[in-house]
Amino acid sequence: MVGGQACVVSDMVNVAAGGKRLRFRSGESFTMCRTTVLWAARRVNPRRLPRR
């Protein structure tokens, strides 16, 4: 959640000085420096997916 909104990352690219730019499904982007701490969670538990 960013600002109380659940966000889905659609793309992540490297930028200068070791930073990352996240692009969200909504079209918004977020650039973070290399020391930024980001917590992320999956929407689906991979342990509960059926095996192939």
N, C-alpha and C positions, 0 to 999 in steps of 0.2 A: 504494500500500500504506500502510495506517495500522496501526502496531503489528504489522507482519508479515502483515497480512491484506489481500488485494486487495478493494477497495471499489468499488461502482458507484453513482454519484450519480444519484438519481432526481428531485431538485428542488433549486433554489437560490433563496433569497429575500434581499432586502435587510433589514438590521436597523439599529438606531440607530447613529449616528456613522460611517457608511460601511462597516459590517461586513457579512458575508454568513453565512447559515446554510445549510449543506449537509445535505440529508436523503439518506441512503443507502438502497439497495434493501432492506437488512436491517431498516430501521426506526430505526436509530440516527441521531443528528444531531450535527453539528460546527459550532460557531460560531467564526468567526475575525474578528479586528479588521482594520481597513483596511490595516495594515502587514504582515500575515501573508503569507508567500510560500508559494504552493502549486504543486507540480509535478504535472502530470497527463499521462496518456498514453492514446491510443486503443487499444482492444483489436483493432481491425481497421484495416488500412492502407487508407485511402480510394483510394489510387492503384491498388490491385489489384482494386477492385470493377468488375464488368462495366459498360460504358457502356450507356445507354438509347437 
